Amino acid sequence: TDKSDEDTDNSDEDTDKSDEDTDNSDEDTDKSDEDVDQLDEEIDKLDEDHAKDLDFKEKKSNDEQEDYDDQDEDRIVNGYSVKRREYYVALERRRGFVTCGAALISPRYVLSAGHCFCLNLKKDSFCEKELVTSDIPYRLAMGVTSLRERSNARYYSIESVRQPAERIQVYARGRTEGPHDIALIRTRRTVILEPGRIMPVCLGPVKDINVMGHVTGLGAHASFSPKKKFADCWTDGKGPKMFTRCNSLSCNSSSLPPQHSICEQFFKFFGGPEMFRSTQEADVAEVDGKRCYALDGSGKYGWCKADDSWGFCSYHCSQPGPTSKKDLQEVNPRVLMPEDCQAMIEEDMLFDPEVDLCAGQIISRFQRVMQFQADGEEFKAGKRVYSDKLKIGGKDACQGDSGGPMVRIVKVRKRGRIMRKAFLIGLVSRGTGCAYAQSPGIYVRVSAFLPWLQKHMKPGETCINSY
């Protein structure tokens, strides 16, 4: 399903199309050469600090296995809070109602997902025209880091929304899910850049496959049904079925999970599951071919049946709704190889490697597995078990994150020194569920649209880098 908070109300509501009170008027922006140089240096320093922050998050993600039950996370599924992402833009349909994310790419242009605008295939002009210049019931909120507090946000009205001809053809076939899912938004007036708060992200033909991405958004923290208004119940990464939707909406906390009978004896021999994990540095024991999962009792949130197996319930199962906190979140998935994407993504998602990317958290070795052999009342340790099969899950964008940016940190040389810059490589597009196992998120491949962007962005208002 499209990862936008669907708004099927097609009535023209109050969208504050005039420049809002929080907009700064167009002031005299002429600066002396000295002032410009000083501002450039300040911006470069802030950009580098931002890139270092992302780089630190990337290294942390690679080096540490996070405990999902103990994280204070929300929105983006299993992500972390961020204080600022200067290029992040929230797309609002009604006052205060964020439907999608977007990315600032220049003082007059923003990128988002096309399906964020096409909500009604039969009545919506966004579904029929490449360029829409009137009756645009949206506005852009910049400098936003929380849904809870937006008093300091800067709001900009939209002059036009342009989508590729290929995207309009997707709508003509009666679909909103599909490739070419990009929208070029032009603001009514120049965005006032504020270093450290509102700044464009870099564009350029950088490597965008088999790299670490950083995805930012204010969307839901788990897959959910808009009609039911609560998060789907799914498993965590500690049982036999990882990051899989439970067969029912409830978790079993009153009985033990259906582990093999030898598991109780095995963990008792080591002094309990926690002692086993500590002394053996393992999460799973493969005892004479039977796997035993090292968790006390029924697990912190219980367990559930999932597909033809079972797993320990994620903390999402105890949430009252699809969201709890409202801070800007970020997650860093791996952009996968096209052949791996095509092997995992369902055909009806129409994944096209020429114009799409897919990404997910690699969990192939998420669980540490060690073999043991029963020897009377004792158990002898064997070798560790490693899986070479590509497995993903656990982290993803979700409903409300559509159109949001996926960036990659790139080292560039400027003024004789090496700097790290954030380059936009993707936009959240679509997927099956959110963060489910073997269901990577699909992203617009921004590099494929650089010629299209250069063609339709007015001269002098493009920020495409010749990296």
DALINCOR-V288868 format. One record per residue. N is the residue number from 1. PHI is phi in degrees with one decimal (999 if undefined). PSI is psi in whole degrees, 0 to 359 (* if undefined). Layout:
N&PHI&PSI, N&PHI&PSI
This chain:
1&999&151, 2&-59.7&137, 3&-88.6&44, 4&-113.4&152, 5&-74.6&102, 6&-65.5&133, 7&-122.1&99, 8&-88.2&1, 9&-77.4&107, 10&-92.2&5, 11&-70.5&148, 12&-76.9&111, 13&-104.5&173, 14&-65.6&111, 15&-114.0&7, 16&49.5&60, 17&-71.3&342, 18&-73.2&162, 19&-65.5&119, 20&-68.0&167, 21&-59.6&330, 22&-80.3&353, 23&-69.5&139, 24&-86.4&137, 25&-66.3&158, 26&-68.4&107, 27&-101.8&170, 28&-67.8&113, 29&-104.0&7, 30&-65.9&133, 31&-130.6&154, 32&-70.5&161, 33&-56.6&323, 34&-65.6&318, 35&-64.6&319, 36&-63.6&315, 37&-60.3&318, 38&-65.5&319, 39&-65.2&318, 40&-58.7&317, 41&-64.6&321, 42&-65.9&317, 43&-64.1&316, 44&-58.4&318, 45&-64.3&317, 46&-66.5&319, 47&-59.9&317, 48&-68.2&320, 49&-61.3&319, 50&-63.6&316, 51&-63.9&322, 52&-63.6&321, 53&-62.7&315, 54&-64.7&320, 55&-62.5&320, 56&-63.9&317, 57&-62.2&321, 58&-64.3&315, 59&-65.0&321, 60&-62.5&318, 61&-63.4&322, 62&-74.3&326, 63&-91.9&337, 64&-121.7&140, 65&-92.5&117, 66&-83.3&147, 67&-91.0&106, 68&-63.5&328, 69&-69.3&337, 70&-103.3&3, 71&-82.4&151, 72&-101.8&83, 73&-128.4&161, 74&-167.7&177, 75&59.8&245, 76&-42.7&137, 77&-74.0&121, 78&56.9&48, 79&-106.4&198, 80&-133.3&153, 81&-73.9&146, 82&-128.8&143, 83&-82.1&330, 84&-158.8&139, 85&-139.9&95, 86&-56.3&333, 87&-89.2&351, 88&-74.3&134, 89&-127.5&137, 90&-99.1&133, 91&-97.6&118, 92&-108.3&134, 93&-96.2&319, 94&-119.2&163, 95&-56.7&114, 96&84.8&357, 97&-103.9&104, 98&-83.3&120, 99&-98.7&331, 100&-153.2&171, 101&-104.2&174, 102&-162.3&176, 103&-135.4&131, 104&-77.9&123, 105&-115.2&349, 106&-167.5&171, 107&-63.5&350, 108&-125.5&358, 109&-132.7&146, 110&-134.4&144, 111&-109.8&141, 112&-148.8&188, 113&-89.4&142, 114&-62.3&321, 115&-68.4&348, 116&-66.5&338, 117&-101.5&324, 118&-85.1&97, 119&-105.4&336, 120&-135.3&106, 121&-60.4&335, 122&-91.6&336, 123&-124.0&347, 124&-89.6&127, 125&-65.6&334, 126&-66.0&339, 127&-88.5&353, 128&-119.2&331, 129&-115.2&140, 130&-66.1&321, 131&-122.8&123, 132&-116.2&127, 133&-122.7&3, 134&-144.3&163, 135&52.0&53, 136&-101.2&103, 137&-84.4&44, 138&-136.8&161, 139&-142.8&165, 140&-109.6&132, 141&-111.6&122, 142&-116.7&155, 143&75.2&21, 144&-90.7&132, 145&-126.5&0, 146&-159.4&147, 147&-80.7&342, 148&-76.8&322, 149&-133.4&111, 150&-130.4&26, 151&-66.5&335, 152&-100.3&9, 153&-70.0&154, 154&-108.7&127, 155&-108.1&139, 156&-133.0&135, 157&-79.3&158, 158&-103.2&130, 159&-86.6&319, 160&-156.7&157, 161&-131.2&124, 162&-120.8&136, 163&-125.7&155, 164&-65.4&154, 165&-59.4&324, 166&-63.3&330, 167&-71.9&320, 168&-63.1&327, 169&-67.1&326, 170&-61.2&314, 171&-62.4&322, 172&-63.0&336, 173&-86.8&7, 174&83.2&26, 175&-127.0&151, 176&-112.6&344, 177&-93.0&132, 178&158.2&181, 179&-75.5&179, 180&59.8&34, 181&-85.9&64, 182&-132.3&146, 183&-134.0&130, 184&-99.4&116, 185&-106.6&130, 186&-109.3&130, 187&-79.4&156, 188&-67.5&331, 189&-144.2&167, 190&-63.3&133, 191&-73.1&130, 192&-81.2&113, 193&-75.5&137, 194&-129.3&101, 195&-51.7&131, 196&88.7&355, 197&-138.1&308, 198&-132.9&108, 199&-147.3&147, 200&-74.9&152, 201&-87.7&156, 202&-76.3&148, 203&-121.0&146, 204&172.0&163, 205&-79.7&65, 206&-90.5&163, 207&-60.8&132, 208&-131.4&12, 209&-123.7&141, 210&59.4&45, 211&-133.3&165, 212&-86.2&131, 213&-109.2&164, 214&-130.1&116, 215&-110.3&130, 216&-117.3&143, 217&-172.9&170, 218&-119.0&22, 219&-80.9&192, 220&-68.7&154, 221&-89.8&355, 222&-161.7&159, 223&-62.3&140, 224&-154.6&164, 225&-97.4&122, 226&-56.3&329, 227&-73.5&325, 228&-85.5&336, 229&63.5&24, 230&-141.5&158, 231&-70.5&146, 232&-66.8&146, 233&-89.3&130, 234&-145.4&171, 235&-90.5&160, 236&-93.7&201, 237&-101.8&22, 238&-110.0&353, 239&-113.8&189, 240&-68.5&330, 241&-110.9&104, 242&-93.4&138, 243&49.3&52, 244&-126.2&140, 245&-63.4&134, 246&-70.3&151, 247&-69.4&338, 248&-131.9&172, 249&-88.0&355, 250&-116.1&155, 251&-111.4&148, 252&-93.4&114, 253&-113.7&357, 254&-94.1&347, 255&-136.8&162, 256&-75.6&151, 257&-67.0&158, 258&-76.8&58, 259&-78.2&161, 260&-62.9&150, 261&-60.5&334, 262&-71.8&342, 263&-65.4&320, 264&-62.0&315, 265&-64.1&320, 266&-62.8&308, 267&-68.3&329, 268&-63.4&325, 269&-63.6&326, 270&-93.5&2, 271&88.9&18, 272&111.1&162, 273&-58.4&317, 274&-66.8&321, 275&-65.7&322, 276&-61.1&312, 277&-61.4&321, 278&-71.9&313, 279&-80.0&327, 280&-99.1&353, 281&51.0&51, 282&-143.8&156, 283&-106.9&335, 284&-134.5&135, 285&-108.0&129, 286&-101.0&96, 287&-98.0&110, 288&48.4&42, 289&87.0&352, 290&-102.0&130, 291&-90.0&134, 292&-120.8&127, 293&-101.5&124, 294&-81.6&81, 295&-142.2&139, 296&-69.8&138, 297&54.6&227, 298&-93.7&6, 299&92.3&165, 300&-62.1&322, 301&-116.7&15, 302&88.0&188, 303&-136.4&164, 304&-145.7&161, 305&-79.8&136, 306&-136.5&118, 307&55.1&235, 308&-101.0&16, 309&-134.5&212, 310&-151.6&168, 311&-160.0&167, 312&-81.2&137, 313&-69.9&142, 314&-77.7&163, 315&-62.9&338, 316&-58.2&331, 317&-65.7&340, 318&-98.0&2, 319&-80.4&141, 320&-73.2&339, 321&-155.1&181, 322&-69.7&344, 323&-137.9&151, 324&-130.6&309, 325&-102.4&165, 326&-130.0&25, 327&-83.5&155, 328&-61.5&131, 329&-119.3&160, 330&-144.2&149, 331&-141.1&152, 332&-123.0&85, 333&-81.2&166, 334&-94.4&131, 335&-76.5&123, 336&-89.8&165, 337&-68.9&145, 338&-54.5&320, 339&-65.8&327, 340&-71.2&322, 341&-60.3&312, 342&-65.4&331, 343&-73.8&333, 344&-102.8&330, 345&-81.9&136, 346&-64.2&146, 347&-60.0&326, 348&-73.3&356, 349&-81.5&349, 350&52.1&49, 351&-67.4&129, 352&-124.4&107, 353&-61.5&343, 354&-72.2&326, 355&-124.3&2, 356&-125.2&153, 357&-121.6&158, 358&-131.7&151, 359&-151.0&155, 360&-170.5&168, 361&-80.5&126, 362&-79.2&123, 363&-122.5&22, 364&-55.6&325, 365&-122.1&36, 366&-66.1&322, 367&-101.2&135, 368&-88.6&116, 369&-112.1&135, 370&-134.1&137, 371&-83.5&145, 372&-139.7&154, 373&-126.2&131, 374&-71.5&134, 375&-135.3&86, 376&68.6&238, 377&-94.2&2, 378&-111.1&172, 379&-135.3&128, 380&-100.6&132, 381&-75.0&142, 382&-114.3&220, 383&-96.3&165, 384&-80.1&151, 385&-110.5&127, 386&-121.1&144, 387&-108.2&131, 388&-95.8&354, 389&-74.7&135, 390&-71.9&120, 391&-126.7&139, 392&-134.1&163, 393&149.9&170, 394&96.5&334, 395&-138.7&138, 396&-172.8&169, 397&-83.2&168, 398&-149.1&190, 399&-53.9&133, 400&94.6&347, 401&-93.6&351, 402&-49.5&140, 403&81.1&349, 404&-69.9&158, 405&-80.6&142, 406&-115.8&119, 407&-113.3&162, 408&-129.9&139, 409&-83.7&126, 410&-127.0&137, 411&-84.4&126, 412&-128.9&154, 413&-98.6&127, 414&-145.1&129, 415&54.8&38, 416&80.8&5, 417&-135.2&157, 418&-84.0&129, 419&-126.4&160, 420&-109.7&127, 421&-123.7&150, 422&-90.7&119, 423&-108.0&135, 424&-76.3&119, 425&-115.6&342, 426&-153.0&161, 427&-128.8&134, 428&-58.9&127, 429&-119.0&294, 430&-161.8&178, 431&167.4&174, 432&-101.4&110, 433&67.5&196, 434&-134.9&115, 435&69.7&15, 436&-70.7&154, 437&-59.1&137, 438&59.1&27, 439&-129.3&79, 440&-66.3&151, 441&-76.1&148, 442&-107.2&136, 443&-126.9&146, 444&-64.0&132, 445&-85.5&97, 446&-59.3&323, 447&-59.1&331, 448&-69.8&343, 449&-109.1&9, 450&-60.2&316, 451&-61.7&320, 452&-63.1&319, 453&-65.9&316, 454&-62.3&327, 455&-69.3&323, 456&-106.0&353, 457&-88.6&135, 458&-65.6&144, 459&-54.5&138, 460&85.9&355, 461&-120.0&19, 462&-108.9&148, 463&-123.7&33, 464&-75.9&125, 465&-91.2&142, 466&-90.4&67, 467&-65.8&*
